[in-house]
Amino acid sequence: MCYAIGHISGCHINPAVSVGLWAGGRFPASELIPYIVAQVLGAIAASATLYVIASGKAGFDLSAGFTSNGYAAHSPGGYSLESCLVAEIVLTFFFLFVILGATDRRAPQGFAGIATGLSLTLIHLIGIPVDNLSVNPARSTGPALLVRGWALTQLWAFWVAPIVGALVAGVVYSRLFKQE
């Protein structure tokens, strides 16, 4: 997606990325809310599309979670809330740190999409067994709205933790690697 829509929007399809870039001084605060609204609406549309496809199979059961993020009884590996929060904060931090480094004007040009995509792949391999991995609050919102119940009750964690990780990454990166 970085190469498909990066030239249009910077490929901001994740509120945590937008917030992290803002915290790192790379995105205007005035654009945060419109971007986040568009990101969440896009995630809802994507989840609805996936629901239409998945529900066409006999035996489909929305109550199984439908890609929703979860902790405790709803974690794929049975991880606690604390474990899931730490995983989401740390993995989002590293994701944003890679994005900030790969898109730094001092970095080699044209490779940000590769670095971002590979880091997101690694992060998913680590995090999916923990909580179905968020690092993207919009992506977490779409399926939670369909599943309702427990998924909506736990959704707060998959907004708070990625935003915290992104904020910390933006501040740390901007302080460690000041651009002049």
KATAGI-V534358 format. One record per run of one state. SS is the DSSP state (@ for helix, = for strand, . for the rest). FROM is the first residue (numbers start at 1). LEN is the number of residues. If there is no record, write none. Layout:
# KATAGI-V534358
ss: [SS | SS]
from: [FROM | FROM]
len: [LEN | LEN]
This chain:
# KATAGI-V534358
ss: [. | @ | . | @ | . | @ | . | @ | . | @ | . | @ | . | @ | . | @ | . | @ | . | @ | .]
from: [1 | 2 | 10 | 15 | 24 | 29 | 55 | 62 | 65 | 72 | 75 | 81 | 103 | 112 | 132 | 137 | 148 | 149 | 155 | 157 | 177]
len: [1 | 8 | 5 | 9 | 5 | 26 | 7 | 3 | 7 | 3 | 6 | 22 | 9 | 20 | 5 | 11 | 1 | 6 | 2 | 20 | 4]
